[in-house]
Structure formats: structure tokens, C-alpha cells
């Protein structure tokens, strides 16, 4: 495929999602009319595919100078990169680059000396607090997309190292209740089925971690006809999984019967090498967490033989003779082996991002460094836009009801 064909394919992808992201289209029209980001430099690190391209273009429509890079080398789609470049944006990303090049691209993105940062996972933020700190002297604030990145922000704040106000977009109700649950749930299984072409119905699925992402993965697995087992370390989440109708068991017990195992914990070594020795022969292993640390892939590569058997599928043979299949090198499976969340889900999340960035620009100078929630008016405003876009009307409280509830 020549360069022109790659560009045209990327444009078609962006055009397709635009037709299915009405909230962001409406915000883009507002931004184009009002230019609230005029003269503002924004550094963006995201899973670089068509839906995130739409967000970058909406910010540019608002008058911003936007520099974009990927937040995971395997999730970058090169045709979308070309489409963004064709729109005049600065893009520093390529699919499958080395770890060294990945960090170089992050630094090139920060070289614009951003007023605002939109991060997904926290790598851009980490650089801005370390070797690229000098490029953050004009930074007003940060918006963070994902659970992992919010945890990293909270650690910086707890250690007294956070330099800026940061909005935890991931923690908005219109984000985690939808993106993390329905988006991760559907896109994870989209990717697993695309990569393996295996039947899910009648199989045993082990979901490691029952946060909002784990809930979505378990829910969709049950919908596909699987028998679902949940492994957890949090007793409250384990109790919730039980009450939701799933079996709950320790990892090393449940892995003996699992046909599919999906991690969604945000923690290192959720599946240690020793547990894999007890796995059922033929287990399909995938990670739905942001970083490739949840499965102990490093020890696995040292102690097991491997070969590639399909795109995004690697077969490992353990010393005990058992075989299992690792998807997408243990990286975020829904983006490394698929197209990520559905467009309608990311429309909600990126509407929150765009409006939170504008809010930070307006109010960041009044805020001390710290981790802040998405303002309620933005969260509820996006919900109302979503309902309107779907032709849904709801009731409103009367003045008497508001007084009764202490709301007026």
C-alpha cells in the first residue's frame, strides 16, 4: 500500500467515527465558533487511532496548537497518523516503535512547551515532572484519561511532587460508568475474538480484577455464553462479583479450569509465572490493563519457548509441557489487537476531555497543584448532551422538590 492509499484509509476511518460521535462534533462546532483555545499549546498522549484523532481535531478547531503522540506503541495506527498530519497537526508516533523511540516521541511532543496536557496513562506527565520539567514552566494543568494515570497523579500529589492542577477525567461518572465498563467490556472481547477466531460460548473465562473494567469484561463474557469466574484481592469487590452472579475463587485455583484469562487490575504481576505453571493446557491469556505489567511476561520469556502462530497470538510452551497463548505481547489487548472502544463510548469520554481542558484553561490559575474531579456541571452537561443526541428526554425536579432535598 502506497503513502496515498494509507492516507486515504486513515481519512476514511476518521470520517466514519465522526458520523458516530455527535457530542464531539457539537463541541467542535462550538470551539470553531468561539475559539476558546486560541493561542494555546496542547500536548496530547493517547492511544492514537481514529476516535482520538477526532478529539485532536476538535481541539485544533478551537484555535489550539496541538502536538500528538501515542500512549502505547502497539495501539498507534499509522494511517490515522497520516490523516492527522494531513490536517496540519504535529504528530510523533509510529506503530510498533522501540521503547527508546516511544520515549523520544513523548519528549518531542512536550517540546512545544504546553499550556495544557492531555495524558493517557501518565507517561507524558512523568516526563514533565522529571527530565522535561523545564518545558512545563507555562503549563496550566493536566487532564488524565485512565485509571492508571490517575493513580500515578495521586502518588505524585502524595509525595508533594505534583506541580500542576490535574483533572481526573477517568473518575467522572460519565467516564468510568460507561467507558470503563461498556467500552472495555465490548472492545476487549472484540479484540480477543478477532485475534483468536475461537468460540467463547461454553468456555470458562477468568477475569482478574473486578473494578469497572473487570465488571464490563465479565458482563460481556457472560453475554457471549461463557461461565465466568472472578479473582480479586479486594473483599468488597469480590462480594460484589458474587452478588452479581459470578463465581469467585483465588487465581491459582481458577486458572486450572480457565479457557480464557483477562487481567484488568492496574497492578504488577497480577498473573505471576508460578500461577501459569498451574494453568489449563491451551489457556488464552490477555491483558486489558493500561501497561504490560499485569502478566509476568519477562519471566515467561526467560523460562518458556515461544513462537508466533497468528497475528497478535504467541504460543508459549512451559517446562512442564503445557501450552498457552498470549495475545498482543501482554499489552492492552483491545487496542493492540483491535480498534479500541466503540465510537459512541469514546464520544462521551472525549467530550469530557475537551470541556475539562477548557475549564482548566479558565480556572487553572486559581488552583493549587492537586488532583481535582471533573466539575459536576461538566459531568452532568455531557450526560444531558448524550441523552439529547439519543432522542431521550427526562423529568426535572420541581422547585418544591429541590427545597425538600436542600438543593435550593
C-alpha angles and dihedrals in degrees: 000000000000126000094262092053091048090052093048092049090052092049091051091052092051092046092051095053092043089063089055100043104072096159094057091043089055092047090048089055090050091048093047090052099042101030094210091167097050110149093004121133114215125189112203129192112181143137092283109227137115099291094050088046087060090055092050091050092050090054091049089050087058090062099265128142101231128198115187135194136165125264093208126028093220096051096055113107110208095206090057090049089056091048091054093047089051088057090057100257123138107243126181109183143098131182116262099006121162122267089253093053091045091060091044089056091051090053092048088054092052091048089086086073093234128223089200133026126204109193136182112198099357105265094120090048092049091055091048088057095046133026095357095046093119090063091060099064092108096037113128098186152318134249116204123203107193144048094246092053093049090052089053091049091051091051091052090049093047090052092049092244102111107113100187143037108266127196115218096217089171090065096056111112091233088056110043096033091055113017097040096041109032098022097048092039095056100033094049092057092041088059097042093051093044092050097045107023086213129143117255099188113099093013128117113246120195114201113196108205127023103213119123092290092048090049091055094046092049093046094052092044089056089048089055090055100260127141104238129212122184126208116199142163095200110083094206093053090045090053090049092051089051092050089048088062101259128127115247124207142148114276096246092053097043095045090066091069102030122116092183128026122191124183123209106160109111088225135109122257096008083153108034122197092251091060091053090059087065095046124122113263109263097024115167109220125198138166123217095177122105099250130045094242102093094083116050093239095155094062089041092057091049095052108029136058117241141189134174111249102170138001106295092001122108121183117216125195113202124212089256090059097253119134131208137169125240117201125216094353089289091296126130098307101201092060102027092051100022145024098273127235122356115272094246091056095049089047087067095045095046093046085058090048096050094047093043091053090053090048091050091051090053098042107020093097090061095051131086119225108283145104112283132189122241105268111262092236090059094046093049092039091058090048090054092047089050093051092047092050088053094048094249124143125192137191127262131220117257118235089254091053091049090052091048090053093044093246096126 
